[in-house]
């Protein structure tokens, strides 16, 4: 998916977080959004996901040369952040089946095939609310990166992951399809180095 952002701004009450941002993200690109704490990285990612309305400016989304209507963008996007959650009353197999019923993870014929790709011995009979923060992050990343949506937005994907979890995350990212666009909000040097292009927000 290609994105064209023109003169994008966002203000909360009297505080301007983003001002007149214009940039492009090409289909299949690995794009890093960087900046100091409070610079607007997460805010920008939320706006790109369609979950937050900008105060000014425009975003256009293009898929296979055709513009995607704003009200349809959610069909093509996965957004993962430490502050987002899944339905934690479900067990992991129940969560997988729910996502398949929603038309997601259709590349997997069974829960077992998807679970193997998570590369972790999850207690599948326990509800997700009993999992640690790192386990929950791995589940969220596995739901997004292992699906085939053309735009994947990741806010600090390594958050709450240990060294093995971060290695697993990079392994998944290395296997995404060439047409899938990945945008990462991060200040982690390894995540920035993985990306091929980027934007620093809050810079002069």
GROMACS elastic network, one bead per residue, 0.5 to 0.9 nm:
[ bonds ]
;  ai    aj funct       b0    kb
    1    25     6  0.83179   500
    1    26     6  0.69052   500
    1    28     6  0.69563   500
    1    29     6  0.88701   500
    1    61     6  0.68163   500
    1    62     6  0.56903   500
    1    64     6  0.73688   500
    1    65     6  0.89167   500
    1    76     6  0.86553   500
    1   150     6  0.56305   500
    1   151     6  0.61226   500
    1   179     6  0.72163   500
    1   180     6  0.67857   500
    1   181     6  0.59689   500
    2    24     6  0.75571   500
    2    25     6  0.57011   500
    2    28     6  0.81080   500
    2    29     6  0.87385   500
    2    60     6  0.81299   500
    2    61     6  0.57696   500
    2    62     6  0.50078   500
    2    63     6  0.65170   500
    2    64     6  0.86265   500
    2    65     6  0.85617   500
    2   151     6  0.88114   500
    2   181     6  0.77873   500
    3    23     6  0.84148   500
    3    24     6  0.56545   500
    3    25     6  0.50382   500
    3    26     6  0.64893   500
    3    27     6  0.77802   500
    3    48     6  0.87362   500
    3    59     6  0.68423   500
    3    60     6  0.56501   500
    3    62     6  0.64152   500
    4    22     6  0.78337   500
    4    23     6  0.64024   500
    4    25     6  0.66312   500
    4    26     6  0.84981   500
    4    58     6  0.80839   500
    4    59     6  0.56567   500
    4    60     6  0.50932   500
    4    61     6  0.66376   500
    4    62     6  0.83615   500
    5     8     6  0.65556   500
    5    21     6  0.71351   500
    5    22     6  0.51268   500
    5    23     6  0.53033   500
    5    24     6  0.60008   500
    5    25     6  0.83793   500
    5    57     6  0.76143   500
    5    58     6  0.59248   500
    5    60     6  0.65805   500
    5    61     6  0.89694   500
    6    20     6  0.73470   500
    6    21     6  0.63392   500
    6    23     6  0.67209   500
    6    24     6  0.85934   500
    6    57     6  0.56022   500
    6    58     6  0.53414   500
    6    59     6  0.64980   500
    6    60     6  0.86518   500
    7    19     6  0.72574   500
    7    22     6  0.50934   500
    7    23     6  0.86885   500
    7    56     6  0.70811   500
    7    58     6  0.68624   500
    8    18     6  0.70990   500
    8    19     6  0.62908   500
    8    22     6  0.65008   500
    8    54     6  0.68300   500
    8    55     6  0.76487   500
    8    56     6  0.55385   500
    8    58     6  0.61364   500
    8    59     6  0.77644   500
    9    16     6  0.76975   500
    9    17     6  0.74720   500
    9    20     6  0.53163   500
    9    21     6  0.66555   500
    9    54     6  0.59810   500
    9    55     6  0.54771   500
    9    57     6  0.61830   500
   10    15     6  0.87065   500
   10    16     6  0.60360   500
   10    17     6  0.56482   500
   10    19     6  0.66082   500
   10    20     6  0.88650   500
   10    40     6  0.89155   500
   10    43     6  0.81811   500
   10    44     6  0.84440   500
   10    47     6  0.89703   500
   10    53     6  0.81675   500
   10    54     6  0.50989   500
   10    56     6  0.66540   500
   10    57     6  0.89639   500
   11    14     6  0.67389   500
   11    15     6  0.54159   500
   11    17     6  0.54861   500
   11    18     6  0.69042   500
   11    19     6  0.83798   500
   11    54     6  0.79778   500
   11    55     6  0.62233   500
   12    15     6  0.52522   500
   12    16     6  0.63700   500
   12    17     6  0.73429   500
   12    55     6  0.87862   500
   13    16     6  0.80800   500
   16    19     6  0.68977   500
   17    38     6  0.80752   500
   17    39     6  0.66476   500
   17    40     6  0.56650   500
   17    43     6  0.80285   500
   17   202     6  0.80528   500
   18    21     6  0.70508   500
   18    39     6  0.78813   500
   18    40     6  0.63676   500
   18    43     6  0.83180   500
   18    44     6  0.77189   500
   18   201     6  0.76776   500
   18   202     6  0.74199   500
   19    56     6  0.86105   500
   19   202     6  0.87674   500
   20    56     6  0.80797   500
   20    57     6  0.73311   500
   21    57     6  0.82668   500
   21   201     6  0.85234   500
   22    57     6  0.87693   500
   23   199     6  0.82922   500
   25    28     6  0.86916   500
   25    29     6  0.67028   500
   25    30     6  0.86051   500
   25    31     6  0.71474   500
   25   181     6  0.81661   500
   25   183     6  0.86349   500
   25   197     6  0.85336   500
   25   198     6  0.87697   500
   26    29     6  0.54767   500
   26    30     6  0.87716   500
   26    31     6  0.89084   500
   26   181     6  0.74852   500
   27    30     6  0.89132   500
   27    62     6  0.85571   500
   27    63     6  0.81290   500
   27    64     6  0.89758   500
   27   150     6  0.82809   500
   27   151     6  0.85881   500
   27   178     6  0.84916   500
   27   179     6  0.60897   500
   27   180     6  0.67386   500
   27   181     6  0.54318   500
   27   182     6  0.88683   500
   28   150     6  0.82951   500
   28   151     6  0.87566   500
   28   177     6  0.79579   500
   28   178     6  0.53365   500
   28   182     6  0.72091   500
   29   178     6  0.83063   500
   29   179     6  0.82187   500
   29   180     6  0.75983   500
   29   181     6  0.51597   500
   29   182     6  0.63341   500
   29   183     6  0.80085   500
   29   195     6  0.78746   500
   29   196     6  0.67407   500
   29   197     6  0.73941   500
   30   180     6  0.88195   500
   30   181     6  0.62048   500
   30   183     6  0.60012   500
   30   184     6  0.78092   500
   30   194     6  0.75571   500
   30   196     6  0.52994   500
   30   197     6  0.64277   500
   30   198     6  0.81182   500
   31   181     6  0.79607   500
   31   182     6  0.61586   500
   31   184     6  0.62402   500
   31   185     6  0.86327   500
   31   192     6  0.83392   500
   31   194     6  0.89387   500
   31   195     6  0.53741   500
   31   196     6  0.61324   500
   31   199     6  0.77743   500
   32   182     6  0.84802   500
   32   183     6  0.58310   500
   32   185     6  0.58896   500
   32   186     6  0.68247   500
   32   187     6  0.87992   500
   32   191     6  0.78616   500
   32   192     6  0.58901   500
   32   193     6  0.88234   500
   32   194     6  0.87181   500
   32   195     6  0.59250   500
   32   196     6  0.78748   500
   32   197     6  0.63081   500
   32   199     6  0.63087   500
   32   200     6  0.81959   500
   33    41     6  0.61927   500
   33    42     6  0.88516   500
   33    44     6  0.84719   500
   33    45     6  0.83050   500
   33   183     6  0.72366   500
   33   184     6  0.59639   500
   33   186     6  0.62408   500
   33   187     6  0.82306   500
   33   192     6  0.84278   500
   33   197     6  0.89883   500
   33   198     6  0.56793   500
   33   199     6  0.50405   500
   33   200     6  0.58389   500
   33   201     6  0.70204   500
   34    39     6  0.86399   500
   34    41     6  0.64777   500
   34   184     6  0.84224   500
   34   185     6  0.59794   500
   34   186     6  0.54534   500
   34   187     6  0.56412   500
   34   188     6  0.88980   500
   34   192     6  0.80710   500
   34   198     6  0.74738   500
   34   199     6  0.62248   500
   34   201     6  0.62000   500
   34   202     6  0.88816   500
   35    38     6  0.81115   500
   35    39     6  0.57573   500
   35    40     6  0.76532   500
   35    41     6  0.66078   500
   35   185     6  0.86273   500
   35   186     6  0.78094   500
   35   187     6  0.68870   500
   35   199     6  0.84189   500
   35   200     6  0.52147   500
   35   201     6  0.51905   500
   35   202     6  0.62292   500
   35   203     6  0.73954   500
   36    39     6  0.54185   500
   36    40     6  0.84142   500
   36    41     6  0.83590   500
   36   187     6  0.78110   500
   36   200     6  0.87889   500
   36   201     6  0.80584   500
   36   202     6  0.74319   500
   36   203     6  0.89501   500
   37    40     6  0.77983   500
   37    41     6  0.81539   500
   38    41     6  0.75476   500
   38    42     6  0.86353   500
   38   202     6  0.86576   500
   39    42     6  0.85582   500
   39    43     6  0.87091   500
   39   201     6  0.60991   500
   39   202     6  0.50347   500
   39   203     6  0.84930   500
   40    44     6  0.59851   500
   40    45     6  0.85624   500
   40   201     6  0.66370   500
   40   202     6  0.71801   500
   41    44     6  0.52841   500
   41    45     6  0.63520   500
   41    46     6  0.87771   500
   41   155     6  0.82341   500
   41   185     6  0.57580   500
   41   186     6  0.77326   500
   41   200     6  0.85241   500
   41   201     6  0.66626   500
   41   202     6  0.87606   500
   42    45     6  0.50339   500
   42    46     6  0.61624   500
   42    47     6  0.86277   500
   42    81     6  0.86473   500
   42   155     6  0.64957   500
   42   156     6  0.89052   500
   42   185     6  0.65618   500
   42   186     6  0.89832   500
   43    46     6  0.51535   500
   43    47     6  0.62926   500
   43    48     6  0.87278   500
   43    52     6  0.78014   500
   44    47     6  0.50955   500
   44    48     6  0.62322   500
   44    49     6  0.86763   500
   44    52     6  0.86527   500
   44    54     6  0.88126   500
   44   185     6  0.86571   500
   44   201     6  0.88245   500
   45    48     6  0.50483   500
   45    49     6  0.62366   500
   45    50     6  0.88436   500
   45    51     6  0.89790   500
   45    52     6  0.88802   500
   45    79     6  0.83690   500
   45   153     6  0.68192   500
   45   154     6  0.79688   500
   45   155     6  0.72755   500
   45   183     6  0.80378   500
   45   184     6  0.81793   500
   45   185     6  0.69955   500
   46    49     6  0.50679   500
   46    50     6  0.65366   500
   46    51     6  0.54962   500
   46    52     6  0.55060   500
   46    53     6  0.85789   500
   46    79     6  0.80984   500
   46   153     6  0.86602   500
   47    50     6  0.52269   500
   47    51     6  0.58741   500
   47    53     6  0.60091   500
   47    54     6  0.64260   500
   47    59     6  0.89043   500
   48    51     6  0.76229   500
   48    52     6  0.79115   500
   48    59     6  0.76120   500
   48   153     6  0.81688   500
   49    52     6  0.74927   500
   49    73     6  0.77398   500
   49    74     6  0.72026   500
   49    77     6  0.65740   500
   49    78     6  0.77290   500
   49    79     6  0.65922   500
   49   151     6  0.88131   500
   49   152     6  0.88710   500
   49   153     6  0.71958   500
   50    53     6  0.69575   500
   50    70     6  0.76395   500
   50    71     6  0.84662   500
   50    73     6  0.68638   500
   50    74     6  0.68196   500
   50    77     6  0.87985   500
   51    74     6  0.85478   500
   53    56     6  0.86637   500
   54    57     6  0.70096   500
   54    58     6  0.80560   500
   59    70     6  0.86382   500
   60    67     6  0.69892   500
   60    68     6  0.75048   500
   60    69     6  0.83232   500
   60    70     6  0.79433   500
   61    66     6  0.82908   500
   61    67     6  0.56296   500
   61    68     6  0.53809   500
   61    69     6  0.76707   500
   61    70     6  0.79502   500
   61    73     6  0.76735   500
   62    65     6  0.57581   500
   62    66     6  0.52086   500
   62    68     6  0.56196   500
   63    66     6  0.53057   500
   63    67     6  0.63358   500
   63    68     6  0.66901   500
   63   150     6  0.81792   500
   64    67     6  0.84361   500
   68    71     6  0.83552   500
   68    72     6  0.65086   500
   68    73     6  0.63669   500
   69    72     6  0.52977   500
   69    73     6  0.64819   500
   70    73     6  0.53755   500
   70    74     6  0.82956   500
   71    74     6  0.72455   500
   71    75     6  0.89471   500
   72    75     6  0.57756   500
   72    76     6  0.77203   500
   73    76     6  0.56050   500
   73    77     6  0.66706   500
   74    77     6  0.53679   500
   74    78     6  0.79236   500
   75    78     6  0.86018   500
   75   149     6  0.80054   500
   76   148     6  0.89073   500
   76   149     6  0.52317   500
   76   150     6  0.58690   500
   76   151     6  0.61746   500
   76   152     6  0.85695   500
   77   144     6  0.89019   500
   77   149     6  0.59967   500
   77   150     6  0.67077   500
   77   152     6  0.58048   500
   77   153     6  0.73790   500
   78   143     6  0.86991   500
   78   144     6  0.56552   500
   78   145     6  0.81765   500
   78   147     6  0.86135   500
   78   149     6  0.68714   500
   78   150     6  0.85245   500
   78   151     6  0.64290   500
   78   153     6  0.60329   500
   78   154     6  0.82472   500
   79    84     6  0.84964   500
   79   144     6  0.73910   500
   79   151     6  0.85940   500
   79   152     6  0.61160   500
   79   154     6  0.59627   500
   79   155     6  0.78403   500
   80    83     6  0.84594   500
   80    84     6  0.65829   500
   80    85     6  0.85481   500
   80   137     6  0.85560   500
   80   140     6  0.65286   500
   80   141     6  0.67507   500
   80   144     6  0.72365   500
   80   152     6  0.80570   500
   80   153     6  0.63041   500
   80   155     6  0.61112   500
   80   156     6  0.85537   500
   80   157     6  0.73803   500
   81    84     6  0.52301   500
   81    85     6  0.81486   500
   81   137     6  0.83020   500
   81   140     6  0.84247   500
   81   153     6  0.85015   500
   81   154     6  0.61685   500
   81   156     6  0.67025   500
   81   157     6  0.69318   500
   81   159     6  0.85913   500
   82    85     6  0.76988   500
   82   133     6  0.85832   500
   82   136     6  0.89837   500
   82   137     6  0.69218   500
   82   155     6  0.72284   500
   82   156     6  0.73822   500
   82   157     6  0.77166   500
   82   159     6  0.67199   500
   82   160     6  0.79738   500
   84   140     6  0.86734   500
   85    88     6  0.76054   500
   85   136     6  0.80782   500
   85   137     6  0.87900   500
   85   140     6  0.76681   500
   86    89     6  0.88392   500
   86    90     6  0.88008   500
   86    95     6  0.82749   500
   86   128     6  0.84054   500
   86   136     6  0.84433   500
   86   139     6  0.88360   500
   86   140     6  0.73959   500
   87    90     6  0.60589   500
   87    95     6  0.74988   500
   87   128     6  0.77642   500
   87   129     6  0.83327   500
   88    91     6  0.75380   500
   88    95     6  0.86775   500
   88   127     6  0.62718   500
   88   130     6  0.81601   500
   88   131     6  0.89409   500
   89   127     6  0.53461   500
   89   128     6  0.62358   500
   89   129     6  0.61657   500
   90    93     6  0.80683   500
   90    94     6  0.57452   500
   90    95     6  0.59549   500
   90   126     6  0.82288   500
   90   127     6  0.51645   500
   90   128     6  0.61003   500
   90   129     6  0.80860   500
   91    94     6  0.51863   500
   91    95     6  0.62025   500
   91    96     6  0.87581   500
   91   123     6  0.86790   500
   91   124     6  0.60079   500
   91   125     6  0.60623   500
   91   126     6  0.57835   500
   91   128     6  0.56312   500
   91   129     6  0.87617   500
   92    95     6  0.50290   500
   92    96     6  0.62681   500
   92    97     6  0.87361   500
   92   111     6  0.88815   500
   92   115     6  0.87352   500
   92   122     6  0.80492   500
   92   123     6  0.82924   500
   92   124     6  0.55600   500
   92   125     6  0.77342   500
   92   126     6  0.80175   500
   92   127     6  0.72176   500
   92   128     6  0.66124   500
   92   139     6  0.83590   500
   93    96     6  0.50847   500
   93    97     6  0.62621   500
   93    98     6  0.86359   500
   93   111     6  0.62615   500
   93   112     6  0.86186   500
   93   115     6  0.85998   500
   93   124     6  0.67363   500
   93   125     6  0.84466   500
   94    97     6  0.51635   500
   94    98     6  0.61673   500
   94    99     6  0.86978   500
   95    98     6  0.51086   500
   95    99     6  0.62962   500
   95   100     6  0.87319   500
   95   128     6  0.89418   500
   96    99     6  0.52131   500
   96   100     6  0.63257   500
   96   101     6  0.87332   500
   96   104     6  0.88796   500
   96   105     6  0.79754   500
   96   110     6  0.89652   500
   96   111     6  0.64338   500
   96   114     6  0.82684   500
   96   143     6  0.81881   500
   97   100     6  0.50732   500
   97   101     6  0.62103   500
   97   102     6  0.86848   500
   97   110     6  0.89254   500
   97   111     6  0.75017   500
   98   101     6  0.50749   500
   98   102     6  0.63771   500
   98   103     6  0.88913   500
   98   104     6  0.86996   500
   99   103     6  0.65061   500
   99   104     6  0.51961   500
   99   105     6  0.67277   500
   99   106     6  0.88267   500
   99   143     6  0.83057   500
  100   103     6  0.50159   500
  100   105     6  0.57363   500
  100   106     6  0.61820   500
  100   108     6  0.89071   500
  101   104     6  0.72274   500
  102   105     6  0.89736   500
  103   106     6  0.65106   500
  104   107     6  0.82820   500
  104   143     6  0.84827   500
  104   147     6  0.64834   500
  104   148     6  0.80497   500
  104   149     6  0.86312   500
  105   108     6  0.59413   500
  105   109     6  0.88566   500
  105   114     6  0.82882   500
  105   143     6  0.73787   500
  105   144     6  0.86727   500
  105   146     6  0.69647   500
  105   148     6  0.73571   500
  106   109     6  0.71792   500
  106   147     6  0.75893   500
  106   148     6  0.84339   500
  107   114     6  0.89783   500
  107   146     6  0.84918   500
  107   147     6  0.73745   500
  107   148     6  0.79200   500
  108   111     6  0.72951   500
  108   112     6  0.87505   500
  108   113     6  0.62083   500
  108   114     6  0.61133   500
  109   112     6  0.84990   500
  109   113     6  0.69027   500
  109   114     6  0.82950   500
  110   113     6  0.54033   500
  110   114     6  0.67703   500
  110   115     6  0.87795   500
  111   114     6  0.52492   500
  111   115     6  0.60071   500
  111   116     6  0.86317   500
  112   116     6  0.61481   500
  112   117     6  0.88355   500
  113   116     6  0.54008   500
  113   117     6  0.68778   500
  114   117     6  0.53291   500
  114   118     6  0.68746   500
  114   142     6  0.82846   500
  114   146     6  0.81761   500
  115   118     6  0.52000   500
  115   119     6  0.71047   500
  115   120     6  0.79156   500
  115   121     6  0.87775   500
  115   122     6  0.85384   500
  115   142     6  0.87641   500
  116   119     6  0.54460   500
  116   120     6  0.76201   500
  116   121     6  0.89812   500
  117   120     6  0.83427   500
  117   142     6  0.77283   500
  117   146     6  0.82935   500
  117   172     6  0.85782   500
  118   121     6  0.85418   500
  118   122     6  0.88887   500
  118   138     6  0.71933   500
  118   139     6  0.73808   500
  118   141     6  0.89305   500
  118   142     6  0.61898   500
  118   168     6  0.81647   500
  119   122     6  0.89654   500
  119   168     6  0.76843   500
  120   135     6  0.85617   500
  120   138     6  0.87761   500
  121   124     6  0.84688   500
  122   125     6  0.88015   500
  122   126     6  0.87916   500
  122   131     6  0.85280   500
  122   135     6  0.79090   500
  123   126     6  0.57838   500
  123   127     6  0.85372   500
  123   128     6  0.89011   500
  123   131     6  0.84809   500
  124   127     6  0.76206   500
  124   128     6  0.84970   500
  126   129     6  0.82090   500
  126   130     6  0.67965   500
  126   131     6  0.82086   500
  127   130     6  0.58932   500
  127   131     6  0.76317   500
  128   131     6  0.53005   500
  128   132     6  0.87053   500
  128   135     6  0.87344   500
  128   136     6  0.72363   500
  129   132     6  0.81792   500
  129   136     6  0.83853   500
  131   134     6  0.79795   500
  131   135     6  0.57981   500
  131   136     6  0.61952   500
  132   135     6  0.51685   500
  132   136     6  0.62728   500
  132   137     6  0.86560   500
  132   160     6  0.89788   500
  133   136     6  0.51187   500
  133   137     6  0.61772   500
  133   138     6  0.86974   500
  133   160     6  0.60411   500
  133   161     6  0.81768   500
  134   137     6  0.50653   500
  134   138     6  0.62689   500
  134   139     6  0.87273   500
  134   159     6  0.78062   500
  134   162     6  0.74073   500
  134   165     6  0.79888   500
  135   138     6  0.51172   500
  135   139     6  0.63307   500
  135   140     6  0.87929   500
  135   160     6  0.83766   500
  135   161     6  0.79363   500
  135   165     6  0.89696   500
  136   139     6  0.50767   500
  136   140     6  0.62812   500
  136   141     6  0.86611   500
  136   160     6  0.88514   500
  137   140     6  0.51411   500
  137   141     6  0.61626   500
  137   142     6  0.84773   500
  137   157     6  0.78537   500
  137   158     6  0.83646   500
  137   159     6  0.76168   500
  137   160     6  0.68220   500
  137   161     6  0.72025   500
  138   141     6  0.51572   500
  138   142     6  0.60034   500
  138   143     6  0.86110   500
  138   160     6  0.89529   500
  138   161     6  0.75833   500
  138   165     6  0.73238   500
  138   168     6  0.89477   500
  138   169     6  0.79731   500
  139   142     6  0.50229   500
  139   143     6  0.62115   500
  139   144     6  0.87669   500
  140   143     6  0.51760   500
  140   144     6  0.64002   500
  140   145     6  0.86343   500
  141   144     6  0.51925   500
  141   145     6  0.57565   500
  141   146     6  0.78384   500
  141   154     6  0.84890   500
  141   157     6  0.75346   500
  141   169     6  0.75933   500
  141   172     6  0.89820   500
  142   145     6  0.55872   500
  142   146     6  0.55440   500
  142   147     6  0.80536   500
  142   169     6  0.86065   500
  142   172     6  0.83754   500
  143   146     6  0.58808   500
  143   147     6  0.63934   500
  144   147     6  0.54349   500
  144   148     6  0.81862   500
  144   149     6  0.80794   500
  144   152     6  0.70269   500
  144   153     6  0.88877   500
  145   148     6  0.75933   500
  145   149     6  0.85323   500
  145   152     6  0.71478   500
  145   169     6  0.88555   500
  145   172     6  0.68298   500
  145   173     6  0.69688   500
  145   175     6  0.89604   500
  145   176     6  0.70742   500
  146   172     6  0.75489   500
  146   175     6  0.89505   500
  146   176     6  0.77182   500
  148   151     6  0.87386   500
  148   176     6  0.83315   500
  148   177     6  0.79057   500
  148   180     6  0.75875   500
  149   152     6  0.70301   500
  149   180     6  0.70232   500
  149   181     6  0.89248   500
  150   177     6  0.88275   500
  150   179     6  0.66624   500
  150   181     6  0.59272   500
  150   182     6  0.84235   500
  151   180     6  0.58614   500
  151   182     6  0.61155   500
  151   183     6  0.78142   500
  152   180     6  0.73557   500
  152   181     6  0.62079   500
  152   183     6  0.63411   500
  152   184     6  0.84345   500
  153   181     6  0.84367   500
  153   182     6  0.60444   500
  153   184     6  0.60003   500
  153   185     6  0.80183   500
  154   157     6  0.56090   500
  154   182     6  0.76127   500
  154   183     6  0.62031   500
  154   185     6  0.63138   500
  154   186     6  0.85537   500
  155   158     6  0.87161   500
  155   159     6  0.85735   500
  155   183     6  0.84347   500
  155   184     6  0.57964   500
  155   186     6  0.66345   500
  156   159     6  0.55448   500
  156   184     6  0.68816   500
  156   185     6  0.57446   500
  156   186     6  0.50696   500
  156   187     6  0.78937   500
  156   188     6  0.79351   500
  156   191     6  0.87075   500
  157   160     6  0.84520   500
  157   161     6  0.82946   500
  157   166     6  0.83799   500
  157   169     6  0.79082   500
  157   184     6  0.75955   500
  157   185     6  0.82885   500
  157   186     6  0.79627   500
  157   191     6  0.85904   500
  158   161     6  0.54198   500
  158   162     6  0.81026   500
  158   165     6  0.78133   500
  158   166     6  0.57281   500
  158   169     6  0.75619   500
  158   186     6  0.89234   500
  158   188     6  0.82482   500
  158   191     6  0.83310   500
  159   162     6  0.86152   500
  159   166     6  0.87837   500
  160   165     6  0.88019   500
  161   164     6  0.76392   500
  161   165     6  0.50533   500
  161   166     6  0.58263   500
  161   169     6  0.89253   500
  162   165     6  0.51110   500
  162   166     6  0.61949   500
  162   167     6  0.86795   500
  163   166     6  0.51754   500
  163   167     6  0.62676   500
  163   168     6  0.86691   500
  164   167     6  0.51130   500
  164   168     6  0.62141   500
  164   169     6  0.86585   500
  165   168     6  0.50128   500
  165   169     6  0.61656   500
  165   170     6  0.87439   500
  166   170     6  0.62792   500
  166   171     6  0.85453   500
  167   170     6  0.52434   500
  167   171     6  0.61903   500
  167   172     6  0.87776   500
  168   172     6  0.63373   500
  168   173     6  0.87090   500
  169   172     6  0.51830   500
  169   173     6  0.62512   500
  169   174     6  0.86793   500
  170   174     6  0.60994   500
  170   175     6  0.87146   500
  170   191     6  0.83442   500
  170   194     6  0.84358   500
  171   174     6  0.51903   500
  171   175     6  0.66466   500
  172   175     6  0.52012   500
  172   176     6  0.67258   500
  173   176     6  0.54459   500
  173   182     6  0.86390   500
  174   177     6  0.86601   500
  174   194     6  0.89908   500
  175   178     6  0.87771   500
  176   179     6  0.83647   500
  176   180     6  0.66631   500
  176   181     6  0.89433   500
  176   182     6  0.88826   500
  177   180     6  0.54892   500
  177   181     6  0.87465   500
  178   181     6  0.79243   500
  182   195     6  0.84872   500
  183   195     6  0.84674   500
  183   198     6  0.87127   500
  184   191     6  0.77561   500
  184   192     6  0.81484   500
  184   195     6  0.82045   500
  184   198     6  0.89982   500
  185   192     6  0.89385   500
  186   189     6  0.82951   500
  186   191     6  0.69567   500
  186   192     6  0.70243   500
  187   190     6  0.87896   500
  187   191     6  0.76460   500
  187   192     6  0.69763   500
  188   191     6  0.53629   500
  188   192     6  0.62015   500
  188   193     6  0.86615   500
  189   192     6  0.50465   500
  189   193     6  0.60319   500
  189   194     6  0.85929   500
  190   193     6  0.51030   500
  190   194     6  0.62461   500
  190   195     6  0.89383   500
  191   194     6  0.51261   500
  191   195     6  0.67095   500
  192   195     6  0.53750   500
  192   196     6  0.82946   500
  192   197     6  0.86799   500
  192   198     6  0.81342   500
  193   196     6  0.75067   500
  195   198     6  0.73154   500
  200   203     6  0.61436   500
  201   204     6  0.86930   500
